[in-house]
């Protein structure tokens, strides 16, 4: 399958203060390095080798990185960010904040400065905002724009253009924003006209989605009075934590058995506050599962965020028998972080409840890999949100397993994997431009009986720049 996207030849890249791109993670390029438009896929094959060993830190958390750039742009003054994920998705959010009038500058590896313009201070950009493959950056930016009296066109790559935006637009339109141009089905490209006087609302999210919640809260910053979001199932709370960190008045109360009611007082003056971005638990899942399934492996992952609403994967793997030791848990900028020691383990199948899905929605492909090497059946319930990711991740994950000799079936919105402790491998995996599917397939190949080929790995840089090099440092055999 042919795919395309904007990529820097030979390395991942970050936005510099002159609007060009520079390589990150220690890579070098000549001064005339520029982004090129590549149509050639970047296939890779993973094969079984020796044990994985070493101590590494995965990149900064993607969710916090997006939010730090956006809230920094909405604060008055300069916000210093360290540990920022410099993948393509986050870089595109930084470019968007610059186009909206904030000053966004890269000061070093993972170190960025954002000079914000204040709530309702965003300026109308001179052209469309291109978010590439980033649904999070695009949807959260819509919320920020919805509270400003400006017209902004949102766009992205072929994958992002297929993903639903109406669920974000519905509450924003209730708050006074409107669309003047929108593609069929409420998809990109679309032009959003922000509200001059945003209306505070009480909104119950129709599905468990931190993106919907965050977009409403960001729009609510500009409204007079209180904006309330009600969740039937609690989702990741980085927006709430960072809003408090930047000085907003926000109250959080339980709602029912699993949900929360979040109320934001509008029109605060957000105060710049330094943000230290911890390592991404979603990204940590890939070397973590690799260490569990490759015999005799032992790996330590540093500074991993342990937010209770983000560690469903770790909880599930422990239930499956995984050896995951938490070292030196500590508080950093309102988030608990820890180092994790992982050792190769004998896994068994488990039943994963639907209520856990919001705490690990991005981790199901790599959990499916772990389930493939487990003995017995793993039943993952309530995965409807996987159908609206970069690909139909539910269908694509099942196809990845079947292509490598595994018994996997989809029943409604559930994924059932019947593991035997052995993966034949030998298959070719079609990634559909999905970075998490590509990484999951590569991890599976490290312990499968026969090598596994992945059709395209270029899109891995959207969330985990340096993934291939990091895994090779641990001993992974990719070629």
C-alpha positions in Angstrom: 0.0 0.0 0.0 1.3 3.4 -0.9 1.2 6.2 1.6 2.3 9.8 1.7 3.1 12.5 4.2 5.3 15.4 5.1 8.6 14.1 6.5 12.2 15.2 6.9 14.5 12.9 5.0 16.4 10.7 7.4 15.3 12.0 10.7 12.5 13.5 12.8 12.3 17.2 13.1 11.1 20.2 15.1 10.0 23.8 14.4 12.7 26.4 14.8 12.3 30.0 15.7 12.7 31.1 12.0 9.9 28.9 10.8 12.1 26.1 9.3 12.7 22.7 10.8 15.7 21.3 12.6 16.5 17.6 13.5 16.0 16.5 17.1 17.2 13.8 19.4 20.8 14.4 18.7 20.6 14.1 14.9 22.3 16.7 12.7 21.5 18.1 9.3 23.0 20.7 7.0 21.8 24.3 7.3 19.6 24.0 4.2 17.6 21.0 5.6 13.9 21.4 4.7 10.8 19.3 4.8 10.3 17.2 1.7 7.1 15.6 0.4 7.8 11.9 0.1 5.6 9.3 -1.6 7.9 6.3 -1.0 6.9 4.1 2.0 9.5 3.2 4.6 9.1 -0.6 5.3 10.9 -2.4 8.0 11.2 -6.0 9.2 11.4 -7.1 12.8 12.9 -10.5 13.7 13.6 -12.6 16.8 17.0 -12.1 18.4 18.6 -12.0 21.9 17.2 -10.5 25.1 16.4 -6.8 25.3 18.5 -5.0 28.0 19.1 -1.4 29.0 17.8 1.8 30.6 16.0 4.3 28.4 13.6 7.2 28.5 10.8 7.4 26.0 9.8 10.8 24.6 7.6 13.3 26.5 3.9 12.7 26.9 2.0 13.6 23.8 -1.2 14.7 25.5 0.6 17.1 27.9 2.8 18.4 25.1 -0.2 19.5 23.0 -1.9 21.1 26.0 1.2 22.9 27.3 1.6 24.6 23.9 -2.0 25.6 23.7 -2.4 26.8 27.2 1.0 28.6 27.0 -0.5 30.5 24.0 -3.6 31.4 26.0 -1.6 32.7 29.0 -0.3 36.2 29.2 3.5 36.1 29.1 6.2 33.5 28.7 5.8 29.8 29.5 8.9 27.6 29.6 8.3 23.9 28.6 10.9 21.2 29.1 10.7 17.5 27.9 8.3 18.4 25.1 7.6 15.6 22.6 9.1 16.8 19.4 7.2 14.5 17.1 5.4 15.7 14.0 2.0 15.9 15.7 3.2 18.2 18.5 5.3 20.3 16.1 2.2 21.0 14.1 0.4 22.2 17.2 3.3 24.6 17.8 3.1 25.8 14.3 -0.6 26.4 14.7 -0.1 28.4 17.9 2.5 30.6 16.1 0.1 31.2 13.2 -2.6 32.2 15.8 -0.3 35.0 17.1 1.7 33.4 19.9 5.5 33.4 19.8 6.7 29.9 19.9 10.5 29.2 20.0 12.6 26.1 20.4 15.5 26.7 23.0 17.0 23.2 22.9 16.2 19.5 22.9 12.7 19.4 24.3 13.0 22.9 25.6 10.5 25.4 24.2 9.2 28.9 25.1 5.7 30.1 24.4 4.9 33.8 24.7 1.2 33.8 25.0 -1.4 36.4 24.0 -4.1 35.7 26.6 -7.6 34.2 26.6 -9.5 35.6 23.5 -6.2 37.1 22.3 -5.6 34.7 19.4 -5.2 36.4 16.0 -6.7 35.3 12.7 -4.1 33.4 10.7 -3.1 34.2 7.2 -3.8 30.7 5.9 -5.2 27.3 6.9 -3.8 25.5 9.9 -2.4 22.1 8.8 -2.4 19.6 11.7 -1.0 16.7 9.6 -2.0 13.5 11.4 -2.9 15.0 14.8 -6.5 14.7 15.9 -5.6 15.9 19.4 -3.9 19.1 18.3 -6.7 19.9 15.8 -9.6 19.3 18.1 -8.1 21.1 21.1 -7.2 24.0 18.9 -10.8 24.2 17.7 -11.8 24.7 21.3 -9.3 27.5 21.8 -10.4 29.2 18.6 -14.1 28.8 19.3 -13.8 31.4 22.1 -12.2 34.0 19.9 -14.0 36.2 17.2 -11.8 35.0 14.3 -12.2 32.7 11.3 -9.8 29.8 11.1 -9.6 26.9 8.5 -8.5 23.6 9.9 -7.0 20.9 7.7 -4.8 17.8 7.9 -3.5 14.8 6.0 -5.5 12.2 4.3 -5.9 10.2 7.5 -7.0 13.2 9.6 -9.5 14.2 6.9 -11.3 10.9 7.4 -11.7 11.3 11.2 -15.0 12.7 12.7 -15.1 16.3 13.9 -18.8 16.8 14.4 -18.7 15.5 17.9 -16.4 18.5 18.7 -18.3 21.0 16.6 -21.7 20.2 18.3 -20.9 21.7 21.7 -18.8 24.5 20.3 -21.7 25.6 18.1 -23.9 25.6 21.2 -21.4 28.0 22.7 -21.8 30.4 19.8 -19.2 29.2 17.3 -20.2 28.2 13.8 -18.8 26.6 10.7 -18.8 28.5 7.4 -17.2 25.7 5.4 -17.1 22.1 6.3 -16.5 18.8 4.4 -19.2 16.2 4.1 -19.9 14.4 7.4 -18.5 17.2 9.5 -14.9 16.4 8.5 -11.8 18.4 7.5 -11.2 20.8 5.9 -13.5 23.1 7.7 -13.6 26.8 8.6 -14.6 27.7 12.1 -15.9 31.2 13.1 -15.3 31.7 16.8 -17.9 33.4 19.0 -17.5 37.0 20.0 -19.4 36.4 23.3 -19.1 32.6 24.0 -22.0 31.1 25.9 -21.2 29.0 29.0 -23.0 25.6 28.8 -23.5 22.4 30.7 -22.5 19.6 28.4 -22.6 15.8 28.9 -20.2 14.1 26.6 -21.9 11.5 24.3 -18.8 9.2 24.5 -15.8 9.0 26.8 -13.5 11.5 25.1 -10.8 13.7 26.6 -10.7 15.6 23.3 -14.4 16.6 23.5 -14.1 17.6 27.1 -10.9 19.6 26.5 -12.3 21.5 23.5 -15.3 22.6 25.6 -13.2 23.7 28.5 -10.8 25.6 26.3 -13.8 27.4 24.6 -15.2 28.0 28.1 -12.2 30.0 29.1 -13.6 32.9 27.1 -17.2 32.6 28.3 -18.7 34.7 31.1 -19.8 32.4 33.9 -19.2 28.7 34.5 -18.9 26.0 31.8 -19.5 22.4 33.0 -18.6 19.2 31.3 -20.1 15.9 32.6 -18.5 12.6 31.9 -20.2 9.3 32.4 -16.7 7.7 32.4 -13.7 9.6 33.5 -11.1 10.3 30.8 -7.5 11.6 31.1 -7.4 14.8 33.1 -4.4 16.6 31.8 -6.4 19.6 30.6 -7.9 20.0 34.1 -4.5 19.7 35.8 -2.8 22.1 33.5 -5.7 24.6 33.7 -5.2 24.7 37.4 -1.5 24.9 36.9 -2.0 28.0 34.8 -4.2 29.6 37.4 -7.8 28.8 36.2 -10.5 28.2 38.7 -11.8 24.7 38.2 -13.8 22.3 40.3 -14.0 18.5 39.9 -16.7 16.3 41.5 -17.6 12.7 41.1 -20.6 11.9 38.8 -22.2 8.5 39.2 -20.1 5.4 39.6 -17.3 6.2 37.2 -17.8 9.7 35.9 -16.9 13.3 36.8 -18.4 16.7 36.7 -15.8 19.4 35.7 -16.8 23.1 36.2 -14.6 25.9 34.9 -15.0 29.6 35.8 -14.6 31.6 32.6 -12.5 34.6 31.7 -9.5 33.9 34.0 -6.2 35.6 33.3 -4.0 32.6 32.8 -0.5 33.0 34.4 2.5 31.6 32.7 3.8 28.5 34.5 6.7 26.2 33.7 5.7 22.8 32.4 8.0 19.7 32.8 6.6 17.1 30.5 7.0 13.5 31.8 7.7 10.4 29.7 4.6 9.2 27.8 3.0 6.1 29.3 1.4 5.3 25.9 4.8 5.3 24.2 6.3 3.4 27.2 4.0 0.5 26.4 6.0 -0.5 23.3 9.4 -1.2 24.9 7.6 -2.4 28.0 5.7 -5.1 26.1 8.8 -6.0 24.1 10.7 -6.6 27.3 7.8 -8.9 28.6 7.6 -11.1 25.5 11.3 -11.4 24.5 12.8 -14.2 26.7 15.4 -13.2 29.4 14.8 -9.4 28.8 15.2 -6.8 31.5 14.6 -3.1 30.8 14.2 0.1 32.9 12.1 3.0 31.7 12.8 6.3 33.3 10.4 9.1 34.4 7.2 7.5 33.1 4.0 9.3 34.0 1.8 7.3 36.4 -1.5 9.3 36.2 -4.2 6.9 37.4 -6.3 7.8 34.3 -3.5 6.8 31.9 -2.1 3.5 33.3 -4.8 1.0 32.3 -2.2 -0.9 30.2 0.1 -1.3 33.2 -2.8 -2.5 35.4 -4.0 -5.0 32.7 -0.5 -6.4 32.1 0.0 -7.0 35.8 -3.3 -8.9 35.9 -1.8 -11.0 33.0 1.2 -11.9 35.2 3.7 -9.2 34.0 6.7 -8.3 36.2 6.5 -4.5 36.3 8.3 -2.9 39.3 7.7 0.7 40.2 10.8 2.5 41.3 11.1 5.9 43.0 7.6 7.3 42.5 7.6 11.1 42.9 5.6 14.2 42.1 6.5 16.4 39.2 4.4 19.4 38.2 1.2 17.9 39.6 1.8 14.4 38.0 3.1 11.3 39.6 6.1 9.8 37.7 8.2 6.8 38.3 10.9 4.6 36.9 9.7 1.1 35.8 11.7 -2.1 35.8 10.3 -4.7 33.4 11.4 -8.4 33.2 10.3 -11.1 30.7 7.2 -12.8 32.0 4.9 -15.7 31.4 1.5 -14.1 30.6 -2.0 -15.4 30.7 -5.3 -14.2 29.2 -7.6 -11.9 31.1 -11.0 -10.1 30.7 -10.4 -6.4 30.2 -13.5 -4.4 31.3 -15.0 -1.7 29.1 -14.8 0.8 31.9 -11.0 0.6 31.7 -10.9 1.7 28.0 -10.6 5.5 28.6 -7.4 4.9 30.6 -5.7 3.0 27.8 -7.5 3.7 24.6 -4.3 4.2 22.6 -2.7 1.1 24.0 -5.0 -1.7 22.7 -2.8 -2.6 19.7 0.2 -3.2 21.9 -2.0 -5.0 24.5 -3.2 -7.2 21.7 0.5 -8.1 21.0 1.0 -9.1 24.7 -2.3 -11.1 24.5 -0.9 -12.9 21.5 2.0 -14.3 23.6 -0.2 -15.0 26.6 -1.7 -18.4 27.2 -5.5 -18.4 27.1 -8.1 -15.9 25.9 -7.9 -12.2 26.4 -11.3 -10.4 25.9 -11.0 -6.6 25.4 -14.4 -5.0 25.8 -15.9 -1.7 24.7 -13.4 -0.6 22.0 -15.8 1.5 19.9 -13.4 4.5 20.0 -10.7 2.5 18.2 -12.9 2.8 15.1 -12.3 6.5 14.8 -8.5 6.7 15.3 -5.9 7.1 12.6 -7.3 4.0 11.1 -10.2 1.7 12.1 -7.8 0.5 14.8 -10.0 -2.3 15.9 -10.2 -3.9 12.4 -6.6 -3.2 11.7 -5.3 -4.7 14.9 -7.3 -7.9 14.3 -5.9 -8.0 10.8 -2.4 -7.6 12.1 -2.8 -10.6 14.4 -4.5 -12.8 11.8 -1.8 -12.1 9.3 0.7 -13.6 11.7 -1.1 -16.9 12.4 -3.2 -15.8 15.4 -6.8 -16.4 16.3 -8.5 -13.0 16.8 -12.1 -12.0 16.3 -14.2 -8.9 16.6 -17.6 -9.3 18.3 -19.5 -6.0 18.3 -16.9 -3.5 19.7 -14.9 -6.2 21.5 -11.6 -7.8 20.5 -11.0 -11.4 21.5 -7.5 -12.8 21.2 -6.9 -16.5 21.8 -3.3 -16.9 22.8 -1.2 -20.0 23.0 2.1 -18.5 24.2 3.4 -18.8 20.6 3.2 -16.4 17.6 4.0 -18.0 14.2 4.7 -14.6 12.6 5.9 -14.4 9.0 3.2 -12.0 7.9 3.1 -8.6 6.3 1.3 -5.9 8.2 -0.6 -3.0 6.5 -0.4 0.0 8.8 -2.9 2.4 7.2 -0.6 5.3 8.2 -1.2 4.4 11.8 1.9 4.9 14.0 0.7 2.8 16.9 -0.1 -0.1 14.6 3.3 0.1 13.0 5.1 0.0 16.4 3.0 -2.8 17.7 3.7 -5.0 14.7 7.5 -4.3 15.1 7.3 -5.3 18.7 5.5 -8.5 17.9 8.2 -9.4 15.4 10.8 -9.4 18.1 9.4 -12.5 19.7 7.6 -14.2 16.8 8.9 -17.5 15.3 9.3 -15.9 11.8 10.1 -12.2 10.9 7.2 -9.7 10.6 7.3 -7.1 7.9 5.7 -3.6 8.3 4.7 -1.8 5.2 5.5 1.7 6.4 7.2 3.1 9.5 7.5 6.8 8.5 4.4 7.8 10.5 5.9 6.5 13.8 7.5 10.0 14.1 4.1 11.5 14.7 4.2 10.2 18.3 7.5 8.5 19.0 10.5 10.1 17.2 13.6 7.9 17.7 11.5 4.8 18.3 13.6 2.6 16.0 16.9 3.8 17.4 15.8 3.4 21.0 14.6 -0.1 20.4 17.9 -1.0 18.6 19.8 0.3 21.6 17.9 -2.2 23.7 18.9 -5.0 21.3 16.0 -5.1 18.8 16.7 -6.6 15.4 15.1 -4.3 12.8 16.2 -4.3 9.2 
